[in-house]
């Protein structure tokens, strides 16, 4: 194992421990791992990193205790009207890093060149996934940035608003022939994501997949049928 890979695995263990610490006490983690509480505390705080051998042993031991889908579900907050808040998911950097690892493993063989999302809620997931894939992340906005001369512009009418929305992406952000992974935190109607697909078409880039933390209804099934690319979500809400 290379030195870089070894360090990455050790940092991955720290993220796993920090996530588990939100559910388990140090006493419980000590019983699971057989390590003293003081040692676990130093690992969680990042004061000390374990050896490569111990890192592998602990990851093998602890990863079965993490169900990423369940971790996301228990953080989503619903109000009395059925609307939900997913900020507790997006703000949990340890969880988002583990989600990004999972997403990157699904699309590693797609030779992704860029991760594309829409501002603003999709940016957190986009950054985490792009980092895992070692590529750049670009995002479309609803306003033109001063200083940018040329944009890809795609307009659509969101079913919930009835008014025209336009997304803008600087033309330098996507290049012809690039393989693009589209991500977002939530997909409901799919109009925004179709606009991102249209941007790829205009740029001559190739969408190689779409991934969402949360999908509502059967929208991802329609996208799969219409575009014949992998379209996945971590959890689906009916």
Steps between C-alpha positions, in 0.01 A plus 500: 500500500635846409568755769218721372252212497604405852434852629165512317391176665599632843299817443211287381512315833488832685184594305344161578574537870364855509180386335459204734569724800170676426318173567726305735671602823873462547427213737301318231766566234763373741310172540462468121864572419674372811693829520523726806273805505804728515637357175163530323468858622838589350400339169166686487668832577767433240777535755646162409464283190514120528743280313404375155440150638277621783314731259406205279393293801282779637339581165414133448353495850310831496364543148228234552363725776431778247195497276534815291141493379373473857735777613350730237140404578531567872641847434220617268256718693135513391253769603129456558425564132738235369773737385850396596831658595815319391748752639593262785630264228682760290667655805636169635841493334590153628181353357531692173855371455383140541212560258746646249723193532200284414404716202857510371524121516186471283635727227875434519489302175319780313816711467324808635664831398262743674231497765210730413231626736267797555553772758455508784386185678680262266841655558580317826445157345674607180815610681523181706445273199741694279769476766461124519520472121793746486322721245362854490146594597302765308156634573228687317347809658177692460690826446777604265834565666669832421829441320383197304450573131336186363246271664295196424144610576211260546150613593219287635173537689500329843165331552478636855539867404355552154767761419804475275832409665832530319824327596835642395831317475823660373597341170854426624351271770412217258700392199409288201554130561519520880328229703266667749343367818195703606419508872253680722370474853131461409310425181125556495362579154828462312476830310824642641685178424367492144632854461844379610481218247416755232808701599712192446344452157572860398860471622553173317572330834380150581284432807614166644267486799286685753496460877274655763490474876122505501248439223129565533255273319596318181683785326831311474323217317388746231852644468646152455251427225543835323880524507625139526767580759540379860272706729511421871398640834606400849145506633160537339204674657154427370 
